[in-house]
Amino acid sequence: YSTRAIAKKERNGKYEIITIERGWTSEDDIDIDIRFCGFSPFADLHLANYDWGSVPGIYAVVGHEISGVVDKVGSNVKDINIGDHVGVGYFIDSCMNCDYCENNQENN
């Protein structure tokens, strides 16, 4: 499916709205109709300015920490439904078993 994104194609380029093609990932995942997206003055700005390097001809798509509405659910997902309002933070795939995670400090 197609979706819109905000991106820059070169270091001194302007932000532009582009269309990118996305594919379905797996039956363990969900698709989210993103309604809101954060823009970090650190991570996203450095990415958009190619401060960490670049690949010629590849857009730097910015934004993270999204929220939206679930519009597709994989068959293995049991606790999220189409129409649920969800948010995805910057930190994902936390182990949820170490001391930090067990004390709600998975970002450390």
VENFEN-V914249 format. One record per backbone hydrogen bond with DSSP energy under -1.0 kcal/mol. CO is the residue of the C=O (numbers start at 1). NH is the residue of the N-H. E is the energy in kcal/mol with one decimal. If there is no record, write none. Layout:
co	nh	e
CO	NH	E
CO	NH	E
This chain:
co	nh	e
1	22	-3.3
3	20	-3.0
5	18	-3.0
6	62	-1.7
7	16	-2.4
8	60	-3.1
10	13	-1.9
16	7	-2.5
18	5	-2.3
20	3	-2.3
26	29	-1.5
27	76	-2.3
29	74	-2.5
31	71	-2.2
31	72	-1.2
32	34	-1.2
33	69	-1.8
36	67	-2.2
38	64	-1.8
40	45	-1.4
42	46	-2.4
43	47	-2.3
44	48	-2.9
45	49	-1.9
46	51	-2.4
47	50	-1.5
50	53	-1.4
55	58	-2.3
60	8	-1.4
64	38	-2.0
66	88	-2.8
67	35	-2.6
67	36	-2.1
68	86	-2.5
69	33	-3.2
70	83	-2.7
72	31	-2.4
74	77	-1.6
81	84	-2.2
84	70	-2.7
86	68	-2.4
88	66	-1.0
98	102	-2.6
100	105	-3.0
101	104	-1.7
105	108	-2.1
